[in-house]
């Protein structure tokens, strides 16, 4: 008997017919002799609708009340699934995050999980029942409902799997697994049998929509095996797991892209100690995450600083930089929202040379100018004009042979 945590996303529970299909899948796993904990998102589009209501109610909604409203979508789906399972003759009980409980900090809208007490869930499982848990939500030490941010149901599922020492966490979505790139751009994109935690973490942070970044961080920290698969068929999915020697033979595992970024350039600032700190400290205090940073070579004791933020943070970030431009002695500030980040990811890049030069050659051959570059042990990212996004993805995918076979050292 295995303990399995299954998570179903918004499209998987988008209407009653789909909720009943989820119930059949859950029942099959339970009847096979497994202990099952189910984590559900709200119905697709429901959270956006609730966010819209809060914006109609208040121009600047108080964060506590905002979480109170947008957390209700999951309450509906877990109650409905529990009812359907009981109609099928199975013992099932729904749990809100506060009823588990999943204890978080008090950062409304993006709360972080501090602890999980799995006692009530284990009692339900030991009595032969199925536990159905609301994703995306928790409760702070003061009893306030909190939410974990977009994609937070993935984090709930993996965190529960870690707390309960589950044998497997299955993430059911509307795709069959993790692909070498977006199949909507490359028709020959290939589904991967498995990827390492580090590769998936890079892919998730660089634009891949399959898993939420924080859920992968949890999986890696607690070594929770995660299977990504479709809720609409029985196809084998992609296993996210610890890196093994076979993975290292694959130089490049995937190509990702992100159109949701913007670039801010601070021109002609004095090149002296403390300027960067004065520039980025207010951004940090405002909760704005800065991604790539490039500083030009100094000329006449002045330099240019360029960095990227998300499109959603661009206006706030630009205003903050404008406000401190006089203090740091900047001559001008320029913003650009028409950019995209293209990245190649692969565990094998640690031990193989030539990947970066090949990437740059391929983009150059298509007349695609690289505006910024950042690297890690297993990824290389380039900022390009957004109009070249699809072209860049396709030519890189083809150049590294991702649609045909695994990329080995000889291909680089």
C-alpha positions as CSV (number, residue, x, y, z in Angstrom):
1,X,0.0,0.0,0.0
2,X,1.4,3.4,-1.0
3,X,0.5,6.8,0.2
4,X,-0.1,9.1,-2.8
5,X,-0.9,12.8,-2.9
6,X,-2.8,13.7,-6.1
7,X,-3.2,17.4,-7.2
8,X,-5.7,18.5,-9.8
9,X,-5.5,21.9,-11.4
10,X,-8.3,24.3,-12.4
11,X,-8.9,22.8,-15.9
12,X,-9.2,19.3,-14.4
13,X,-12.0,20.5,-12.1
14,X,-13.5,23.1,-14.5
15,X,-17.1,21.7,-14.3
16,X,-19.1,18.9,-12.7
17,X,-18.4,16.5,-15.5
18,X,-14.6,16.9,-15.0
19,X,-15.0,16.7,-11.2
20,X,-16.7,13.4,-11.7
21,X,-13.9,12.2,-14.0
22,X,-11.4,13.2,-11.2
23,X,-13.5,11.2,-8.8
24,X,-13.2,8.1,-11.0
25,X,-9.5,8.5,-11.1
26,X,-9.2,9.0,-7.4
27,X,-11.5,6.0,-6.7
28,X,-9.4,3.8,-9.0
29,X,-6.2,4.6,-7.1
30,X,-7.9,4.1,-3.8
31,X,-9.5,0.8,-4.8
32,X,-6.0,-0.4,-5.9
33,X,-5.1,-0.4,-2.2
34,X,-3.5,3.1,-1.9
35,X,-4.0,5.8,0.7
36,X,-5.0,8.9,-1.3
37,X,-4.8,12.6,-0.3
38,X,-6.3,14.8,-3.0
39,X,-5.4,18.5,-3.4
40,X,-7.7,20.7,-5.6
41,X,-7.4,24.1,-7.2
42,X,-10.5,26.3,-7.8
43,X,-12.4,25.8,-11.1
44,X,-10.6,27.3,-14.0
45,X,-11.3,31.0,-14.2
46,X,-12.8,31.2,-10.8
47,X,-9.9,32.8,-9.0
48,X,-9.6,35.5,-11.7
49,X,-13.4,36.2,-11.3
50,X,-12.9,36.5,-7.5
51,X,-10.0,38.8,-8.0
52,X,-12.2,40.9,-10.2
53,X,-14.8,41.2,-7.5
54,X,-12.2,42.5,-5.0
55,X,-11.1,45.1,-7.5
56,X,-14.7,46.2,-7.9
57,X,-15.2,46.4,-4.2
58,X,-12.0,48.4,-3.5
59,X,-9.4,50.2,-5.6
60,X,-6.7,48.9,-3.2
61,X,-8.1,45.8,-1.5
62,X,-6.8,45.1,2.0
63,X,-4.6,42.1,1.7
64,X,-6.3,40.1,4.5
65,X,-9.8,40.5,3.0
66,X,-8.4,39.9,-0.5
67,X,-7.2,36.5,0.7
68,X,-10.5,35.8,2.4
69,X,-12.3,36.2,-0.9
70,X,-10.0,34.5,-3.4
71,X,-9.4,31.5,-1.2
72,X,-13.1,30.5,-1.5
73,X,-12.8,28.9,-5.0
74,X,-11.0,25.8,-3.6
75,X,-13.6,25.4,-0.8
76,X,-16.2,24.8,-3.5
77,X,-14.3,22.1,-5.5
78,X,-13.2,20.1,-2.4
79,X,-16.7,20.0,-1.1
80,X,-18.1,18.9,-4.5
81,X,-15.5,16.2,-5.0
82,X,-16.1,14.8,-1.5
83,X,-19.8,14.6,-2.2
84,X,-19.2,12.8,-5.6
85,X,-16.9,10.3,-3.9
86,X,-19.4,9.6,-1.2
87,X,-22.1,9.1,-3.8
88,X,-19.8,6.4,-5.3
89,X,-19.8,4.6,-2.0
90,X,-16.4,5.8,-0.8
91,X,-15.6,7.4,2.5
92,X,-14.3,11.0,1.9
93,X,-13.9,14.2,3.8
94,X,-12.9,17.7,2.7
95,X,-10.4,19.9,4.6
96,X,-9.7,23.6,4.3
97,X,-6.0,24.6,4.8
98,X,-7.0,25.9,8.2
99,X,-8.5,22.5,9.2
100,X,-5.4,20.4,8.3
101,X,-3.9,22.8,9.6
102,X,-1.3,24.2,7.1
103,X,0.4,27.0,9.2
104,X,1.9,29.9,7.2
105,X,3.4,33.3,7.9
106,X,1.2,36.4,7.6
107,X,2.4,37.5,4.2
108,X,-1.1,37.7,2.6
109,X,-1.2,36.9,-1.1
110,X,2.2,35.1,-1.1
111,X,2.3,33.3,2.3
112,X,5.0,30.8,3.0
113,X,4.3,27.5,4.7
114,X,5.9,27.2,8.2
115,X,4.5,23.8,9.4
116,X,1.9,21.2,8.6
117,X,0.3,18.9,11.2
118,X,-0.8,15.8,9.3
119,X,-2.5,14.1,12.2
120,X,-6.1,14.7,11.0
121,X,-5.3,13.6,7.5
122,X,-3.6,10.4,8.7
123,X,-6.6,9.6,10.9
124,X,-8.9,9.9,7.9
125,X,-6.6,7.7,5.8
126,X,-6.2,5.1,8.6
127,X,-10.0,4.9,8.9
128,X,-10.2,3.9,5.2
129,X,-11.2,7.4,4.0
130,X,-9.9,9.8,1.3
131,X,-8.8,13.2,2.4
132,X,-9.7,16.1,0.0
133,X,-7.7,19.2,0.8
134,X,-8.0,22.8,-0.5
135,X,-4.9,23.9,-2.3
136,X,-3.5,27.4,-2.4
137,X,-4.5,28.3,1.2
138,X,-3.3,28.1,4.8
139,X,-3.8,29.9,8.1
140,X,-1.4,32.2,10.0
141,X,-0.7,31.9,13.7
142,X,-3.5,34.4,14.4
143,X,-6.1,32.3,12.6
144,X,-6.2,34.5,9.5
145,X,-6.8,32.7,6.1
146,X,-3.8,33.2,3.9
147,X,-3.0,32.3,0.2
148,X,0.2,31.0,-1.2
149,X,0.3,32.9,-4.5
150,X,-0.5,31.9,-8.0
151,X,0.1,28.2,-8.6
152,X,0.0,27.7,-4.8
153,X,-1.9,24.4,-5.1
154,X,1.2,22.7,-6.5
155,X,3.1,23.9,-3.4
156,X,0.3,22.6,-1.1
157,X,0.4,19.2,-2.7
158,X,4.2,18.8,-2.5
159,X,4.3,20.2,1.0
160,X,1.7,17.7,2.2
161,X,3.5,14.9,0.4
162,X,6.7,15.9,2.4
163,X,4.8,16.2,5.7
164,X,3.1,12.9,5.3
165,X,6.2,11.1,3.9
166,X,4.2,10.1,0.8
167,X,5.6,7.7,-1.7
168,X,4.6,9.9,-4.6
169,X,3.1,13.2,-5.5
170,X,1.1,13.3,-8.7
171,X,0.4,16.6,-10.3
172,X,-2.5,16.3,-12.8
173,X,-2.8,19.0,-15.3
174,X,-4.0,19.6,-18.9
175,X,-0.7,18.5,-20.5
176,X,0.9,15.0,-20.5
177,X,4.1,16.0,-18.8
178,X,7.2,18.2,-19.2
179,X,8.2,18.8,-22.8
180,X,11.5,19.8,-24.4
181,X,9.8,23.1,-25.2
182,X,6.3,24.5,-25.7
183,X,4.5,22.2,-28.2
184,X,2.4,25.2,-29.4
185,X,5.7,26.6,-30.8
186,X,7.5,23.4,-31.8
187,X,5.3,20.6,-33.1
188,X,8.1,18.1,-32.6
189,X,8.6,19.0,-28.9
190,X,9.3,15.7,-27.1
191,X,7.9,14.7,-23.7
192,X,10.6,13.9,-21.2
193,X,10.5,10.7,-19.2
194,X,12.2,12.3,-16.3
195,X,14.0,15.5,-15.3
196,X,16.1,16.4,-12.2
197,X,14.8,18.8,-9.5
198,X,17.5,21.3,-10.5
199,X,16.4,21.2,-14.2
200,X,12.8,21.5,-13.3
201,X,13.5,24.4,-10.9
202,X,15.3,26.3,-13.7
203,X,12.6,25.5,-16.2
204,X,9.8,26.6,-13.8
205,X,11.6,29.8,-12.9
206,X,12.4,30.6,-16.6
207,X,8.9,30.4,-17.9
208,X,7.8,26.8,-18.1
209,X,4.2,26.7,-16.8
210,X,3.9,23.0,-15.8
211,X,5.0,23.4,-12.2
212,X,5.1,26.3,-9.8
213,X,8.7,27.1,-8.7
214,X,8.1,26.9,-4.9
215,X,6.6,23.4,-5.3
216,X,9.8,22.2,-7.0
217,X,11.9,23.8,-4.2
218,X,9.9,21.8,-1.7
219,X,10.2,18.6,-3.7
220,X,14.0,19.0,-3.9
221,X,14.4,19.9,-0.3
222,X,12.4,16.9,1.0
223,X,13.2,14.6,-2.0
224,X,9.6,14.1,-2.9
225,X,9.2,12.3,-6.3
226,X,6.8,14.2,-8.4
227,X,4.9,12.8,-11.4
228,X,3.5,15.4,-13.9
229,X,0.7,13.9,-16.0
230,X,-2.6,14.6,-17.7
231,X,-5.9,14.3,-16.0
232,X,-7.6,13.6,-19.4
233,X,-5.8,10.4,-20.4
234,X,-3.7,7.6,-19.0
235,X,-0.5,8.5,-20.7
236,X,2.7,8.1,-18.7
237,X,3.9,11.5,-17.4
238,X,7.3,13.0,-16.5
239,X,9.0,12.1,-13.3
240,X,10.8,14.9,-11.4
241,X,13.4,13.3,-9.2
242,X,16.9,13.3,-7.9
243,X,19.6,13.6,-10.6
244,X,21.3,10.4,-11.7
245,X,24.2,9.6,-13.9
246,X,22.0,9.0,-17.0
247,X,20.7,12.6,-16.7
248,X,24.2,14.0,-16.8
249,X,24.7,12.5,-20.3
250,X,21.9,14.7,-21.6
251,X,23.6,18.1,-22.3
252,X,20.4,20.1,-23.0
253,X,17.0,18.9,-21.7
254,X,14.8,21.8,-22.8
255,X,14.2,25.3,-24.2
256,X,12.1,27.8,-22.2
257,X,10.9,31.3,-22.9
258,X,9.3,34.0,-20.9
259,X,7.5,37.0,-22.5
260,X,6.5,38.4,-19.1
261,X,9.6,40.4,-18.4
262,X,10.7,44.0,-18.8
263,X,14.0,45.8,-18.8
264,X,15.1,49.0,-17.0
265,X,18.4,50.7,-17.9
266,X,19.8,53.3,-15.5
267,X,22.2,55.4,-17.6
268,X,25.4,57.3,-16.6
269,X,25.5,56.6,-12.9
270,X,28.7,57.3,-10.9
271,X,30.8,54.1,-10.8
272,X,31.6,54.0,-7.1
273,X,30.8,51.8,-4.1
274,X,27.3,52.0,-2.7
275,X,25.4,53.0,-5.9
276,X,24.1,49.6,-6.7
277,X,22.9,49.2,-3.0
278,X,21.1,52.5,-3.2
279,X,19.4,51.4,-6.4
280,X,18.3,47.9,-5.5
281,X,17.5,48.3,-1.8
282,X,14.2,50.2,-2.4
283,X,13.2,47.6,-5.0
284,X,13.8,44.8,-2.4
285,X,11.8,46.7,0.2
286,X,8.9,47.0,-2.2
287,X,8.9,43.2,-2.7
288,X,10.1,43.5,-6.4
289,X,12.2,40.6,-7.5
290,X,15.1,41.6,-9.8
291,X,16.2,38.9,-12.2
292,X,19.1,39.6,-14.6
293,X,21.6,42.4,-13.9
294,X,24.3,43.8,-16.3
295,X,26.7,46.6,-15.6
296,X,28.7,48.1,-18.4
297,X,32.4,48.9,-18.3
298,X,33.1,52.2,-16.6
299,X,33.9,55.3,-18.8
300,X,34.9,58.6,-17.2
301,X,34.0,57.1,-13.8
302,X,30.4,56.5,-14.9
303,X,28.6,53.3,-16.0
304,X,25.2,52.0,-17.1
305,X,23.2,49.5,-15.0
306,X,20.5,47.3,-16.7
307,X,18.2,44.9,-14.9
308,X,15.0,42.9,-15.6
309,X,11.8,42.6,-13.6
310,X,8.4,41.0,-14.3
311,X,6.0,43.0,-16.5
312,X,3.6,43.2,-13.6
313,X,6.2,44.9,-11.5
314,X,7.6,47.2,-14.2
315,X,5.6,50.3,-13.5
316,X,6.3,50.2,-9.8
317,X,9.9,49.5,-10.4
318,X,10.3,52.2,-12.9
319,X,8.7,54.7,-10.6
320,X,10.9,53.7,-7.7
321,X,14.0,54.1,-9.8
322,X,12.8,57.5,-11.1
323,X,12.3,58.7,-7.5
324,X,15.9,57.8,-6.5
325,X,17.6,58.8,-9.7
326,X,18.7,62.1,-8.4
327,X,20.1,60.6,-5.2
328,X,22.3,58.1,-7.2
329,X,23.2,60.7,-9.9
330,X,21.7,58.9,-12.9
331,X,21.5,60.9,-16.1
332,X,18.5,59.0,-17.6
333,X,16.3,56.0,-17.1
334,X,15.0,53.9,-20.0
335,X,12.4,51.1,-19.9
336,X,11.5,48.4,-22.4
337,X,8.6,46.0,-22.1
338,X,9.1,44.4,-25.5
339,X,11.6,41.8,-24.5
340,X,11.6,38.0,-23.9
341,X,14.0,35.7,-22.1
342,X,15.1,32.6,-24.0
343,X,16.9,29.9,-22.0
344,X,18.4,26.5,-22.5
345,X,18.5,24.1,-19.6
346,X,20.4,20.8,-19.0
347,X,22.1,19.0,-16.2
348,X,24.8,17.9,-18.6
349,X,26.0,21.5,-19.2
350,X,28.0,21.2,-15.9
351,X,30.5,19.0,-17.6
352,X,30.3,19.8,-21.3
353,X,31.8,22.9,-23.0
354,X,30.6,24.6,-26.2
355,X,26.9,24.9,-25.3
356,X,26.9,28.7,-24.9
357,X,28.9,29.4,-28.1
358,X,26.5,27.2,-30.1
359,X,23.5,29.0,-28.7
360,X,25.0,32.4,-29.6
361,X,26.0,31.2,-33.1
362,X,22.5,29.9,-33.8
363,X,20.8,33.1,-32.7
364,X,23.3,35.2,-34.6
365,X,22.7,33.1,-37.7
366,X,19.0,34.2,-37.6
367,X,19.9,37.9,-37.1
368,X,18.7,37.8,-33.5
369,X,20.5,40.3,-31.3
370,X,21.3,39.3,-27.7
371,X,20.7,42.2,-25.3
372,X,21.6,40.5,-22.0
373,X,23.1,37.1,-20.9
374,X,23.0,35.2,-17.6
375,X,24.2,31.8,-16.7
376,X,24.2,29.1,-14.0
377,X,25.7,25.7,-13.9
378,X,22.8,24.2,-15.9
379,X,21.2,27.1,-17.8
380,X,22.0,29.9,-20.2
381,X,19.5,32.7,-20.7
382,X,19.5,35.5,-23.3
383,X,17.2,38.5,-23.5
384,X,16.1,39.2,-27.0
385,X,13.4,41.4,-28.7
386,X,10.0,39.8,-28.0
387,X,9.2,39.6,-31.8
388,X,11.9,36.9,-32.1
389,X,10.6,34.7,-29.3
390,X,9.1,31.9,-31.4
391,X,11.8,31.9,-34.0
392,X,14.5,31.7,-31.3
393,X,12.8,28.8,-29.6
394,X,12.3,26.9,-32.8
395,X,15.9,27.3,-34.1
396,X,17.5,26.4,-30.8
397,X,15.2,23.4,-30.4
398,X,16.2,22.1,-33.8
399,X,19.9,23.0,-33.4
400,X,20.2,20.9,-30.2
401,X,18.2,18.0,-31.7
402,X,15.6,18.0,-28.9
403,X,12.8,16.8,-31.1
404,X,14.6,13.8,-32.4
405,X,16.8,12.3,-29.7
406,X,18.5,13.1,-26.4
407,X,21.3,15.7,-26.9
408,X,24.7,14.1,-26.2
409,X,28.2,15.6,-26.1
410,X,28.8,14.8,-29.8
411,X,25.9,17.1,-30.8
412,X,27.3,20.2,-29.0
